[in-house]
Amino acid sequence: MDLTSPMPSPDDGPDRSATSRLRTLFQRVAAARSRSNPKLERWLLVAAGVAFLILFGVGVARFPSVPGASLSALPIVLLALIGVPATVVLNAAEYGMSARLLNRRPLGADALRVSILSSAANLLPLPGAALVRSRALTHLGDGYARAIGATVLVGLTWLAVTLALAGVVITVTGTSLGLVPLIAGVLGVVVTYQVARRKLRSESLPRVFATLVVVEVAFVAVSGLRLWFALAAVGFPDLPAAAAMSIASVVATAVGFFPGGLGLREALSAAMAPLVGLPPEIAIVASGLDRLTGTAVLGVATLVLLRFRRFSTPQTDS
């Protein structure tokens, strides 16, 4: 089954090319927001791109004058070969958990493909990842409203777990300011579970939600590891700084209308850097390296998917 089409069509024969299907996917995802105000969406994309280029350019220009700053290639290689692929796998696991909340069980290969497509769609000036996942869930047999609900619930759990874990790291290794995100994150997990219990009314919810939290903990750990690799690449392998930048990434992503938090994540990272003793220029360069490396790896993965993309029939939990 083609996860990117809303319903079968007589024109969608088995010989339809993967390139055409992927192009249709991005057209549909973009249309979900661009119909409302396409001019505004284009200006947001341009503004985000310009903001990123300016911030990253300033960071790179000031980089040589920062005491202790040095560029190392090995952490960037590790980021590309370990951090980004691990993120793709955990993205797939996260999508699988959103399906499990609806008592569905997608095949692993399909979950990986949705992970790659949703990550690529998140580069659009809208929450593309959420829309791609929601559309994929509808092809597992659920209505669009339930699919969106499960996707949003998983996203809120990710946000809450990120805040909680980042708060723990900052508090233990840095400053008591970490108590703020820690408390907010714990409360967020509790509230999200209560909402899921009222809306989904599933007997298996406690087990599924606990597994979702474990997946999100692993996801946050990998995200922090990626930022630690990026910081190590510029000579500042600092764990509290990586945690603070994780919070900046969450906030930038939650805003939604910036493509993947482009520009906004770098600005927030620079703003939060002094709180953990990190030069703002280093935070900007490290965040930019993480973004550019991730985009490059995802670009290669998407090209591979264009060539070999096939989808299997989903399964239903008994």
WOKA-V143716 format. One record per residue. N is the residue number from 1. RES is the residue in one small letter. PSI is psi as a letter, one per 40 degrees, with the letter a starting at -180 (* if undefined). Layout:
BEGIN
n;res;psi
N;RES;PSI
N;RES;PSI
END
This chain:
BEGIN
n;res;psi
1;m;h
2;d;h
3;l;e
4;t;e
5;s;h
6;p;d
7;m;i
8;p;i
9;s;i
10;p;d
11;d;e
12;d;g
13;g;i
14;p;e
15;d;e
16;r;h
17;s;i
18;a;d
19;t;d
20;s;d
21;r;d
22;l;d
23;r;d
24;t;d
25;l;d
26;f;d
27;q;d
28;r;d
29;v;d
30;a;d
31;a;d
32;a;d
33;r;d
34;s;d
35;r;d
36;s;d
37;n;g
38;p;d
39;k;d
40;l;d
41;e;d
42;r;d
43;w;d
44;l;d
45;l;d
46;v;d
47;a;d
48;a;d
49;g;d
50;v;d
51;a;d
52;f;d
53;l;d
54;i;d
55;l;d
56;f;d
57;g;d
58;v;d
59;g;d
60;v;d
61;a;d
62;r;e
63;f;d
64;p;d
65;s;e
66;v;h
67;p;h
68;g;e
69;a;h
70;s;i
71;l;h
72;s;h
73;a;d
74;l;d
75;p;d
76;i;d
77;v;d
78;l;d
79;l;d
80;a;d
81;l;d
82;i;d
83;g;d
84;v;d
85;p;d
86;a;d
87;t;d
88;v;d
89;v;d
90;l;d
91;n;d
92;a;d
93;a;d
94;e;d
95;y;d
96;g;d
97;m;d
98;s;d
99;a;d
100;r;d
101;l;d
102;l;e
103;n;f
104;r;i
105;r;g
106;p;i
107;l;i
108;g;d
109;a;d
110;d;d
111;a;d
112;l;d
113;r;d
114;v;d
115;s;d
116;i;d
117;l;d
118;s;d
119;s;d
120;a;d
121;a;d
122;n;e
123;l;e
124;l;i
125;p;f
126;l;i
127;p;g
128;g;d
129;a;d
130;a;d
131;l;d
132;v;d
133;r;d
134;s;d
135;r;d
136;a;d
137;l;d
138;t;d
139;h;e
140;l;e
141;g;e
142;d;i
143;g;i
144;y;d
145;a;d
146;r;d
147;a;d
148;i;d
149;g;d
150;a;d
151;t;d
152;v;d
153;l;d
154;v;d
155;g;d
156;l;d
157;t;d
158;w;d
159;l;d
160;a;d
161;v;d
162;t;d
163;l;d
164;a;d
165;l;d
166;a;d
167;g;d
168;v;d
169;v;d
170;i;d
171;t;d
172;v;d
173;t;e
174;g;c
175;t;i
176;s;e
177;l;d
178;g;e
179;l;d
180;v;d
181;p;d
182;l;d
183;i;d
184;a;d
185;g;d
186;v;d
187;l;d
188;g;d
189;v;d
190;v;d
191;v;d
192;t;d
193;y;d
194;q;d
195;v;d
196;a;d
197;r;d
198;r;d
199;k;d
200;l;d
201;r;f
202;s;h
203;e;d
204;s;e
205;l;d
206;p;d
207;r;d
208;v;d
209;f;d
210;a;d
211;t;d
212;l;d
213;v;d
214;v;d
215;v;d
216;e;d
217;v;d
218;a;d
219;f;d
220;v;d
221;a;d
222;v;d
223;s;d
224;g;d
225;l;d
226;r;d
227;l;d
228;w;d
229;f;d
230;a;d
231;l;d
232;a;d
233;a;d
234;v;e
235;g;e
236;f;g
237;p;g
238;d;h
239;l;d
240;p;d
241;a;d
242;a;d
243;a;d
244;a;d
245;m;d
246;s;d
247;i;d
248;a;d
249;s;d
250;v;d
251;v;d
252;a;d
253;t;d
254;a;d
255;v;d
256;g;d
257;f;e
258;f;h
259;p;h
260;g;f
261;g;f
262;l;h
263;g;d
264;l;d
265;r;d
266;e;d
267;a;d
268;l;d
269;s;d
270;a;d
271;a;d
272;m;e
273;a;d
274;p;d
275;l;d
276;v;e
277;g;f
278;l;h
279;p;h
280;p;d
281;e;d
282;i;d
283;a;d
284;i;d
285;v;d
286;a;d
287;s;d
288;g;d
289;l;d
290;d;d
291;r;d
292;l;d
293;t;d
294;g;d
295;t;d
296;a;d
297;v;d
298;l;d
299;g;d
300;v;d
301;a;d
302;t;d
303;l;d
304;v;d
305;l;d
306;l;d
307;r;d
308;f;e
309;r;h
310;r;i
311;f;i
312;s;i
313;t;h
314;p;i
315;q;i
316;t;h
317;d;i
318;s;*
END
